Amino acid sequence: MPLSMVKEGESGRIKKVGGKEETRRFLGTLGFVNGGSVTVISKIAGNLIVNIRDSRIALGTDLANKILV
């Protein structure tokens, strides 16, 4: 399921990062790689704040939909 569907406080393992090559490369530099663990901290108006690799990152719904957990 896409990362945007994960509820607040829940964790998941990244199965696939989709999108264009440029988008996948950008998300990879942020730590969104296959097998990585990600936790949704909060959701506000469809945008997410996630914890990955001991960092908090804000994602819009469009990018969160490209990350499958």
C-alpha positions in Angstrom: 0.0 0.0 0.0 1.2 3.6 -0.5 2.9 5.4 2.4 0.1 7.9 2.3 -2.3 5.2 3.6 -0.3 4.3 6.7 -1.8 5.6 9.9 -0.1 8.0 12.3 2.3 6.2 14.7 2.6 3.1 12.5 5.8 1.8 10.9 6.5 -0.1 7.7 9.2 -1.5 5.5 9.6 0.1 2.1 8.8 -2.4 -0.7 9.2 -0.2 -3.8 9.9 3.4 -4.7 8.1 4.3 -7.9 8.0 7.3 -10.2 10.5 8.7 -12.8 14.2 8.1 -12.4 14.8 11.6 -11.1 12.1 11.1 -8.4 13.4 7.8 -7.3 17.0 9.2 -7.1 15.7 12.1 -5.0 13.8 9.9 -2.6 16.8 7.6 -2.4 19.1 10.4 -1.2 16.5 11.1 1.5 16.8 7.5 2.7 13.7 6.0 1.0 15.3 2.7 -0.3 13.9 -0.8 -0.6 13.9 -2.5 2.8 14.2 0.7 4.8 12.0 1.3 7.8 9.7 4.3 7.9 7.4 5.6 10.6 4.6 8.1 10.0 4.8 10.7 12.8 1.8 12.9 11.7 -0.6 13.7 8.9 -1.8 17.2 8.3 -4.1 18.0 5.3 -2.8 15.0 3.4 0.9 15.9 4.0 3.0 13.6 6.1 5.9 13.9 8.5 7.8 10.7 8.6 10.8 9.4 10.5 13.5 7.7 8.4 17.1 7.1 9.3 16.7 9.1 12.5 15.5 12.1 10.5 12.1 13.7 10.2 11.1 14.5 6.6 7.9 16.2 5.4 6.3 14.7 2.2 3.4 15.8 0.1 0.7 13.3 -0.9 2.1 13.0 -4.4 5.5 11.8 -3.2 4.0 9.6 -0.5 1.9 7.8 -3.1 5.1 6.8 -4.9 6.5 5.0 -1.9 5.0 1.5 -1.3 5.2 -0.2 2.1 
